[in-house]
Amino acid sequence: MAKAQGRYRGGKPKLAEEQVAELRDLVAKGVPKANVAKQFTISRETVYQYLQSGELASYGGAKCN
């Protein structure tokens, strides 16, 4: 129903574009994804979402570190 009324939206992005760039850079340098997640106070799943998407991910999943 909400989607039909134009109210359906995902969660707000957890990180700004600059933070996403830093996240990707850290992972590229070999920093473990669990450490990157802790640094940005997001879940590992959210890290993977940002790495998987080419754009700014708006994944609003729960924090489960």
C-alpha positions in Angstrom: 0.0 0.0 0.0 2.6 2.5 1.0 4.6 1.8 -2.2 1.5 2.5 -4.3 1.0 5.8 -2.6 4.6 6.8 -3.3 5.6 6.6 0.4 7.9 3.5 0.0 11.5 4.4 0.4 14.6 2.6 1.7 16.6 3.6 4.7 18.7 6.7 4.7 22.4 6.2 3.6 24.6 5.4 6.5 27.7 7.1 5.0 28.4 10.2 3.0 30.1 9.9 -0.4 33.5 10.8 1.1 33.2 8.1 3.7 32.2 5.6 1.0 35.3 6.5 -1.0 37.4 6.1 2.2 35.7 2.7 3.0 36.5 1.4 -0.5 40.1 2.7 -0.3 40.7 0.9 3.1 39.3 -2.4 1.7 41.5 -2.0 -1.4 44.5 -1.6 0.9 43.7 -4.9 2.6 42.1 -3.7 5.8 39.8 -6.4 7.1 36.1 -5.6 6.4 35.2 -6.2 10.0 37.7 -3.5 11.1 36.3 -1.1 8.5 32.8 -1.8 9.7 33.8 -1.0 13.3 35.6 2.2 12.2 32.4 3.5 10.5 30.1 2.0 13.1 28.2 0.0 10.5 27.6 -3.7 10.0 29.8 -5.9 7.8 26.7 -6.5 5.6 26.5 -2.7 5.1 30.2 -2.7 4.1 29.5 -5.4 1.5 26.4 -3.4 0.3 28.6 -0.3 -0.4 31.3 -2.4 -2.0 28.8 -4.2 -4.3 27.0 -1.0 -5.5 28.6 1.4 -7.8 26.4 4.2 -6.4 25.7 5.5 -3.0 23.9 2.6 -1.3 20.9 3.5 0.8 20.9 0.3 2.7 18.9 0.7 6.0 19.6 -2.6 7.5 19.9 -3.2 11.2 23.3 -2.9 12.9 24.4 -6.4 13.8 28.1 -6.4 14.3 
